[in-house]
Structures are given as C-alpha cells and as structure tokens.
Amino acid sequence: MSKGKQLSVSAIKNGTVIDHIPAKNLFKVISILGLDKFDHQITFGTNLPSNKLGQKAIIKVAEKTFRGNEVNRIALVAPEARLSEIKDYEIVNKYNVKVPSEIIGIAKCVNPKCITNNEEVTTKFMVLSKGEIALKCHYCEKITDQEHMEVM
C-alpha cells in the first residue's frame, strides 16, 4: 500500500467486496440483496471519496459470492459497481457488473394497471439505457427510470 493511504473498511478473509456503489444507493443495495437478514459479517462504508462518483459506498460481505440475478440487481441500482471475490484475504476474481439488455422477474413495473401488477405474470423489461437506467415494460410499454424503479 502506498504511503499516506489507509483502509477505510477492514479486510475480510472470504467473501465479496462490492465497490463503486453510489453513496445514495448503499441501503438500496443492502435491501435488494437481503443483506439485512444475512447471518455473516457485513461491513459497509459510505460517503467515501471517489474520482468516478464523487462519493461512493462499499460493502464487504463475508462468506458470500453473488451470481446471476443477484449481480443483475446490483447493476440496476449501481451500474458502475465492481465486485471482488476474496479467498484467504486475496482477490481471486474482480469484475464490473454489467446491466443486461433484458431484465426478467427482478424489477416491478411502475404502471399500476400493468398486467404484472394485477395477475401472476413475471415482469419483463427491455433495457433502454444502461447509464441512467431506463427500462421499458414488455407488456404495457411503460418506461421506468432509475429514480422510480422498484427492484424485487
């Protein structure tokens, strides 16, 4: 570690670090991943300095690796996020989340009249924008922006 730098959040032995979360979305990420009900150690920091985001948040989750829809959920609320998988205090895999071109079953349509809000139909969206996330409902064609998005 270079002189003058220090860790703001302590290291974990095994698990995953989610970095580059917009500071305002920290608790959204915790909620959509169900980390508020997780039994292993979770360490988080917020309002940390970031060249990319201005201020960022970071979450370190012991004994957990994220896959599939969990990573897609993170991408919806933190499209710049980077995941680092840790084994024996070493990074063994590091990757940026990618917003998929289609979102199925993990976001709610904002249109109260949409069939997905009134019947047992799995939600399905086409991703219109991956920067400031915008989703278009497959059924009613209503567009949901990141600010109004509800991730399930």
N, C-alpha and C positions, 0 to 999 in steps of 0.2 A: 504494500500500500504506500502511495507516495506521501511525502512529508506534508503535514498540515491537513490530511484527510482523516476522517474518522467515521466509523459505522454509526448511523443514527438508530438502527434497529439491529438487535443481536442476531447472530447466526443460528441456523437450525442444522441438525445432524442429517435428517432425511425429510423430504417433503418438497414443496413447491413455493417459489417466490413469484408473486405477481407484482410486476413493477410497471411504472408509467401509467398509472390509473389517474385520471383527472381527480384532483383533490375533492371536488364536489360530488364525485360519484363513488367514493370509498364505501359508504354504507349501503349503496345500491348493490355493489359487487358482493359484499358480505351477505346481504339478504338473498339475492338471486341464487347464490351458491349454497345457501342453507348453512353457512358457517356459524351463524348464531346458535345452531343446535349441534355443532361439531364437538366431539369429546377430547380431541387432541389440542396441543398448544397452537394458538393463533396469536401472532404478533402483528400489529399494524402501526404505521406512522402516516401522518397526513400533514399537508401544508409544507412538505419538504421542497427545497429548491430544485427546479428542473429547467434546463435550457430549452427543451422542447415544449413543455406545457406551462411554464411559469411556476406553477406549484403542482406537485404530484402527491400521490399516495402510494404506499407499498403495503402488501400483505404477505406475511410468511406463514405458511400452513404446514405444520409438522405431520408426517406420516400420511400425506395425501398427494396423489397425482391426478391432474384434471385431463379428461378426454372428451371427445365428441361434443355433445350438446352443452356440456359444462363450459368448454372453451368458446363455443358459439355464444353462450350467454354473456361471457366476459366481453367478447368482441362487440356485442350490441351496446354495452354501456361504457366500454373503454377500448375503442378501436385501435389505439396506439399501444396497448398493453404488451408487455414482454413476459413470458413465463420462463423460469429457470428451474429445472428439476435438480434436486440436490440429493446426493448419496454420500454418506460419511463426510459431510461438510464440504464436498466438492461439487461443482456444477457438472452434471453429466449430459444435460441437454438444455439448449436455450433456443427459444423461438418466439417470433412475434405472432400474436393472434391474427387471424385473417377473417374478415367479415365474409361469410359465404354469399353466393348470389341468390340463394333461396333459404328462407327461414321457415321451418315446419315445427309447429307444436310448442314453441317456446316464447312466443310473444302474443299479446292479446290485441284484437282489432279495436280501434277507438270508436268505431261506429256501433252504438247500442242496438241498432236494427240489423246488424250483420248476422247472418245465419250462425256464425261461430259463437255468438253471444247468446243465442236462443235455442240451439239444438246441440246435440253431441257430435259436433263436427270439429276435426282437428284444424287449427289455424294454419294458413299457408300464405307466405308473403314473398314477393319478388323484391330484392334489394335494389332500390333506385339510385341510392348514393351511399358510398362506403366511408366518406369523410365525416360529414354531419349526417348520421344515419337517417335514411328515409326508406320506409317500407310501404309497398303497395299490396293491399289485400287481394288475394286471388279471387275471392268470392264477391265482394262488394266494390272493389277497386278504390276504396278509401285510402288515402295516404296518411301514414303515421310518421311524425318526425321524432327525433331522439328525445325531445323535451316531454312529449306526451306518451311515449312508449311505456307499456307495462310488460315487463318480462316475467314469465311464469316459472 
